Amino acid sequence: MESISEIVRSRYAILAPTGGFGNHLRWLCLLDDKFKFRFIANKKNWNWNLEKYNSIKDPTWPEFDSTDISHYPLTVQQEIRDILNVFNVDFTDLENKIEFINKEVYAPTRSWHNWLNIEWKFREVIDQYIWFSHNDYIDNFDKKIILNISPDLAYRSYVKLNSNLNNLSEEIFKKFGCSNIESSSSSDLVLNGDILFQPTLDQKLYRQVIDYFDLDDHYDLANTIHNTWYTLHKKAERDIVLDLAKLYKVAL
């Protein structure tokens, strides 16, 4: 019998331009009961995978088996924890998911200087369940959501997190770096991501997403998480202005 992770793996994808809020939408989708998994993480920006395991592997350890640390012998589990200062993440029920997202994904300390570090910290793990990309060439998924965004909003949301815009000028970023992704199939769901950037999660957009992916309706919880995400974005805007003004001794 297939495990729940095998059933959902690689079926869904979300595509969004840089600065287009696609990863946030993915976290809201992962509240669904379809997505049950465990993995290990730490406070640094790395993913637990075969390469990481082999880089610290003792000759007495078994071969890499899973992102779930509980699959390994107890002695190996402890050695891994000691070496990497890791913790277990239980993403198997709604209560644990909410707690994890609030503590690790949208923690109060998230701001302009650590936003992308956190964005990438768990990406490889959750890519196994809902793939996310800024590219438009992905076709090998049952269902694909394309979340497009206006260039001005993409620039505003992203420049505070990565001031060099991936080595692009403002003009080039707005023209090419966050350009709309074209649908490659009539079955794709194409949405306007601009309406995500507000304190309240748009109910119509949310229900379009869950109906398309066939997910349970957790609107109230998703809205609470969404409001936290939006509040942190606004906090990051304020923080970067104040932090740089202080650094360069500029009066505001």
N, C-alpha and C positions, 0 to 999 in steps of 0.2 A: 504494500500500500504506500502511496506517495505521502510524504510529510506535507504539512501545510506550506512550509517554505518552498518545497519543490513544485507545489501546485501553482503558486503565485510568481515564482521566479521568472523574470524576463518577459512577463506578459504585458506589463504596463510601462509606458514611458511618458515623461513630461519634458517638453522642449521649451526653452525661453531664451531670448537674447540676454547678453550680459546686462546685469542690473534689472532683470525682468521679473524677479520674485518667484521664479519657478521652484527653487529649493524649498521655500517657505510653503508653497502649495503642497509640495510632496509630504512635508511633516504632517500637515492636516489630513492628508489621505491615509497616512500610516496609522491613524487612530483606529482604523477598521479592524475588526476581529480576524480578517483574513491574514493579516500580517503579524505573525508570531515568531519571534526569534530571540536568541540570546547571543551576546558577544562580549568581548572584553575590551576595555578602553583605559586610557590614562589621561593625564592632564596635558600631555604634549600632542603635537599634531602628527600622528602616525596612524596607520591602519594595521590591524592584526591580520596577517595573511601568511602565506607560505614563505615569502621572502623574509618577513620579520621573524618568523619562527626559526627558520634555518640560521639566521644571523646570531641567535643566542643559544641554539640547540646544543645540549650536552650529548656526547656519544651514547649515553645510556637512555636517552629519551626516545619514545616512539616517533614515527614519521608524522608529519603534519596531517591532522584529521579534520579539524573543524575550527570555525571562529568561536565556537562555544568552549570555553576553557574547561568546563565540567566533563568533557569527553576524555580528558587526560588523567593518568593516575594521580592520586592525591599528592604524592611527593613532587611530581612534576608541576602540578598546579601551584604549589607553594613556592617552588623555585622560580617559576615565571613571575609570580606576584612580587617576590623579593627583588628580582632583577629589574623589573620594569615598573614597579609601583602601580600595578594595574588594579582595576576593579571590575566586577561583573556587572553587566547590564542585562536586566530581565525585561524584555520588550514583548511580553506575552499576554498581558491583560491591560485594560484601560487605565486602572489606577497607577500601575507601574509606568506606563507610557507617559501619563501626565506628569508624574513626579520627575521622570528623567528629562523630559523636554523643558520643564520649568527650571531644573537645577543645572543642566548641562548645555542645553541648546539656547534657551532664551533666559539665561541667568541675568540678574540685575547688573552684573559686572561687564556685560557685553557692551562694546562701544566701537568707535571707529578704528581703534588700533589693534583690536583682536577679532573683529567681525569675521574676516575671511579665514583666519586660523580655525575658528570654531566651525565655520561653514564646511571646511574640508575635513575636519577631524573624523567624522563618522560617515563620510560620503561613500567610501568603497563598500562598507557593510550594507547600507541601505540601497545602493545601486542594484543589489541582487534582487530587490523586491519591487522597487519602482525606479527605473533608470532615469537619470536626469542628464541633460546635455544642453550646451549652447549651439550645437551644430544641427544642420537640417538634413542630414543624409541618412538618418536612422529609419529603417523600414521593417526590421524584423521583430515587430511587436504586434500583439493582437489589438491593442488600443493605445492611441497616442494623443496626448493633449498638447496643443501648441498655444503658448501664452505669450502674446505679443504686447509690446509696450511702446509708448511714444518716446522718441529720442530725448526730448527735454527731461522727462521724468526719469528715464534710465540714467541719464548723465547725473542728475541731481542725487539719485539714490546711490550711485556707484562711486562718484568722485571722492566722497568723504572716506570711502573704504580703501580706495586704491588710486591715489592722486595722479599716478602716471598713466592711468587708463590703459594698462597693458601696452605701454609704449606708443600710444596713439595721441594725436592732438585732439582737442575738443571737437573740432570740425570733422575729423576723420572718424572719431568714435561715434558721433551722432549719425554720420552718413553710412558707415559700414559696420562699426563695432557692435551696434545694437539694432541693426536693421531687422525688419520683420522676417520671420521664418515662413517660408511658403509650404503649404500643405502638399504632401505627396500622395494623398489618398482621400477619396471622398468620405471615408469613414473616420478621418481625423476630427477631433473636436478643437476648433479654433476659438480662442477667447481673448478678450481685451483685458490685459493685465493692469491697466491704469486704475480700474475700480478696486483693486486690492489695496492701494495706498490710501487708506482711510481707517479710522479707529474701529469701525464696525465691519465685520466680514459681510460682504454682499451676499444676501441669501440666494438670489437667483443664480449667481455664478457658482456658489457652493453646491447647490442642488443640481446644476448642470454637470458638475464634476462627479459627484457621487452617483448620479444616475448613469453617467457614461461608463464609469469604472465599476458600477454595480457594488457600491459600498453602503454601509449602514449610515444613517443620519445621526451624526454627533454634533449638530450645529452649535448648541450652547457651549459645549466644551471647545470646539474648534474656534468659536468666536472669542472666547476668553484667551486662548493661546494667540489668536490673531491680534487682539488688542495689545497683548504684551509685546509681540513682535513690532507692531507699529510704534508703540511707546518707546521701544529701544532704538528704533530708527530715528525718531525725533530727538531722543537723548544723545545719540551719536552725532547728530547735526550740531547740537549745542556744545557738546564736549570738545569736538575738534576745533571749533572757533575759540573757545575759552583756553584750551590747552596750547594752541599755537600762538595765541595772543600773549599768553604768559611766557612762553618760551622765547618769543622774539620781542618781548617787552613793548607790545603795541597796546595803546589805550583804546578801550572800546567805548 
